[in-house]
Every structure is written in structure tokens, then in C-alpha cells.
Amino acid sequence: MSQGPAISPPTTFLTARYVPRNADPSSYDKTTWTADAAWHDWDLSTIIPASAVAVALTFTSAISGAGAAVEIKFRRNGNSNTAEILELYAPSGDVGSCFGVVPCDTSRVIEYWITNLGGQYSISAVVMGWFI
């Protein structure tokens, strides 16, 4: 009798427990960004605990003037797999918002990428919680 393929155990992320952020932040966690169509680090070590394996984010963008549409991406630090990117696209003159989970590295760093913006824009992000 065949036993079928071996099933590997779940990864740490799949067995992680969500921890909501108990203290309401007094403002957004990040409002200053480098918008140059390149990847940049966002160190979350002052917000999330060392045991965190992923972070739950909500972020919004508002574009005004004649600027181009905005594209915002978040990913695990050092990851190049395009299937694991949290992304928001907002047309010019529009507002967009997104909620998602982004895995972090052991240093609690994630990366962000924002379209090279020439017009007026506002991008705000807040950490809702994390997974341990």
C-alpha cells in the first residue's frame, strides 16, 4: 500500500500567532519616504518585538497635482521573489489604501519601493500588529 508523498511540517510563518498592537500610536509610524523607484530598508525594531516574523501594515497614499500614478511595494528584507510583494497602485490625483502582512527578517527590517514621484504626495503607514 502506497503512503503517498511526504508532507512537510508548516513553516514558522504558517504557525505564527497574530498579536494586535495594544497601544494606539499617537500618529503614523512612517510618513517620510524615499520615492525614487528603488528598494529601501524600513527598520521596525523599535515597534515590533524580536520574536516577530511578520508585520501587519495599513498604509494610504494621496497624490495631487500633475504627478504620475504612485506604486508602493513592501517586501521581506532581501527578498527578490515578486510573488511575495504587498503592492498598492493609485492613479494620479487619487487616494489609495491597503492592508497587508509583510514578513520581516530577524532584525525586524522590511523593504519598501515607491515610484519616482515629482508632484505633491502624502504616504502614511501604521503598524497594526505582528505575528510571532
C-alpha positions in Angstrom: 0.0 0.0 0.0 1.4 3.4 -1.1 1.6 6.1 1.6 1.7 9.0 -0.9 4.0 11.9 -0.9 5.6 13.1 2.4 4.0 16.2 3.8 6.5 18.7 5.2 5.6 20.4 8.5 4.3 24.0 8.4 6.7 26.9 8.3 7.1 29.2 11.2 5.0 31.9 9.5 2.1 29.5 9.0 2.0 28.6 12.7 2.6 32.2 13.8 0.2 33.9 16.2 -1.1 37.4 15.5 -0.5 40.0 18.2 -2.5 43.2 17.8 -0.7 46.4 18.8 -2.2 47.2 22.2 -1.1 50.8 22.4 -2.6 53.1 19.9 0.2 55.0 18.1 -0.1 58.8 18.6 0.5 59.2 14.8 1.5 57.3 11.8 4.6 55.2 12.2 6.1 56.4 8.9 5.3 59.5 6.8 8.8 60.3 5.4 9.9 58.1 2.4 12.4 58.0 -0.3 10.4 57.9 -3.5 12.9 57.1 -6.2 11.9 53.7 -7.7 14.5 51.8 -5.6 14.3 49.5 -2.6 14.9 51.0 0.8 15.0 49.5 4.3 12.4 50.2 7.0 13.7 49.2 10.4 10.8 48.2 12.7 12.9 47.1 15.6 11.6 50.0 17.8 8.0 49.0 17.2 7.8 45.2 16.9 9.4 42.6 19.3 12.4 40.5 18.5 10.2 37.4 18.2 8.2 38.8 15.3 8.2 37.0 11.9 5.9 39.4 10.1 4.2 42.7 10.5 0.6 43.8 9.7 0.5 47.2 8.0 -2.0 49.6 6.8 -1.0 52.5 4.5 -2.6 55.2 2.4 -1.4 57.4 -0.4 -2.7 60.7 -1.8 -1.4 62.2 -5.0 -2.2 65.7 -6.1 -1.2 67.9 -9.0 0.0 66.7 -12.3 2.2 63.9 -10.8 2.2 60.4 -12.1 0.4 57.5 -10.5 2.0 56.1 -7.4 3.1 52.5 -6.9 4.1 51.4 -3.4 5.6 48.0 -2.6 6.6 46.2 0.6 8.6 43.0 0.9 10.8 40.9 3.2 14.3 42.4 3.5 16.5 40.9 0.9 13.7 39.1 -0.9 13.6 39.2 -4.7 10.5 37.0 -5.3 7.9 39.2 -7.0 5.1 36.9 -5.8 5.8 38.0 -2.2 5.3 41.7 -2.6 2.5 43.7 -1.0 1.6 46.4 -3.5 -0.7 49.4 -3.9 -1.3 51.3 -7.1 -3.1 54.6 -7.0 -3.8 56.7 -10.1 -2.7 60.3 -10.3 -5.0 62.7 -8.3 -6.5 59.7 -6.4 -6.3 58.2 -2.9 -5.4 54.6 -2.3 -5.2 52.5 0.8 -4.1 49.0 1.6 -3.8 46.5 4.4 -1.5 43.5 4.3 1.1 41.3 6.0 4.8 41.6 5.2 7.3 39.0 6.6 10.3 40.6 8.3 13.8 39.4 8.8 15.4 38.5 12.2 16.5 42.2 12.5 12.8 43.3 12.0 13.5 45.0 8.8 11.3 45.2 5.7 11.9 47.0 2.4 9.8 49.5 0.6 9.8 50.8 -3.0 7.9 53.9 -4.2 7.5 55.3 -7.7 9.8 58.2 -8.5 7.3 61.0 -7.7 7.6 64.6 -8.9 4.3 66.1 -7.7 2.8 66.5 -4.3 2.1 63.3 -2.4 1.4 62.0 1.0 2.1 58.4 2.1 1.4 57.3 5.6 1.8 53.9 7.2 1.0 52.4 10.6 1.8 49.1 12.2 -1.4 47.3 13.2 0.3 44.3 14.8 2.7 41.5 14.2 3.0 37.7 14.1 5.2 35.8 16.5 
